[in-house]
Amino acid sequence: MPTARSQRRLSALTVVCGGLLLLATGCPPPGPDREIKPIDPLPLRDAVGIVNDNNRGLQLTIKSKGGFARCRFTDQDGSKRRFDVDANLIVHCPRNMRLDMSVLGKSYFVFGSNETRYWVEQPDARALTWGRHDRDIEPNARDLIIRPELIVEALGIALIPEGDNAHISQRITDTHQQLIFYDQSGSQSGRISKEFWLSRFEPQLIDRVIFRDPMGQLVMDAKLDKYKPIVPGGPLIPHRFEVNWPATEGYMLLTVSGWKLLPNVTVDHPAFQFPLDRGAEFDRIVDLDVELDHIYNPLKASDIIRMQLEEQQQREENGFPPANEVPFSDEPGTSEASDQSNESDDG
């Protein structure tokens, strides 16, 4: 009959043999039970709640540290420009941002947005393109190199609308809960405007953001990765962003080594100030809203004729001789629209 001492020796020998066998053969391959499985889909309210609980701690001014970007942009003339640049990003949700792309301190592109306007600066070309947030006409996918006002949402740090008026549905895939947002404004009511893809793996935050224009074209497709706490124990924020602009064949891979909270920096900071308001000068200024008005709302021939007749009548009432000829035009958008366009281009 084995004694207690012999039983202990036998157990120790079994452990040693098992350890030697493990060293010789390696760890067993992960079986089906060891695979990381997606988390069961959550009710829409709960899924949105997880994201917003994290992002509430990011509704301050935040600034990137150690940013680097690899970019490819298509100019208006169709030429493609490639850059490996330093990228400095400062953001205050929901609309305030400035992304400065530079090499050795020289800026090549500056993308900005505040509560009322968005803009793209090209300092080397002394060019500025800008628009307003409150315009009814939304730019299409090809109208601008990058839509600056979308960058903040593409970072995955904004709060997601909640409640019955949010106009959100969801579709479930093997890896995501995809939140589908519907535009409820004007003639475009009911169209899909954007999608936030929530991962079904920890930490169950946004890892893809998609925007569509009024024509349904893909404007921006952003993939977010490498979530880390902004401060120890703080909210998580992505450190890697891969963005595609399919219509213009644009691309940007942005990585940052870290983020810094700036609680004392408000939306009045100069970084968020519209360039013309701070006295910046440019050789070429394009008011995108005026350009879009000319494209999508050209003057009708009947409107031009009416304005020409009213002008002649006004001249006669003021005692000026009538014009010898009133040039009727069958083509929309003649001299007045052209003059306005030239004025907007010249700044």
Beta strands, then each sheet from edge to edge (+ up, - down):
strand 1: 61-65
strand 2: 68-74
strand 3: 80-92
strand 4: 96-103
strand 5: 106-113
strand 6: 117-122
strand 7: 127-132
strand 8: 168-172
strand 9: 176-182
strand 10: 192-199
strand 11: 206-212
strand 12: 218-229
strand 13: 236-245
strand 14: 250-255
strand 15: 258-262
strand 16: 284-287
sheet 1: 8+ 9- 10+ 11- 12+ 13- 14+ 2- 3+ 1- 15+
sheet 2: 8+ 9- 10+ 11- 12+ 13- 14+ 2- 3+ 4- 5+ 6- 7+ 16+
end
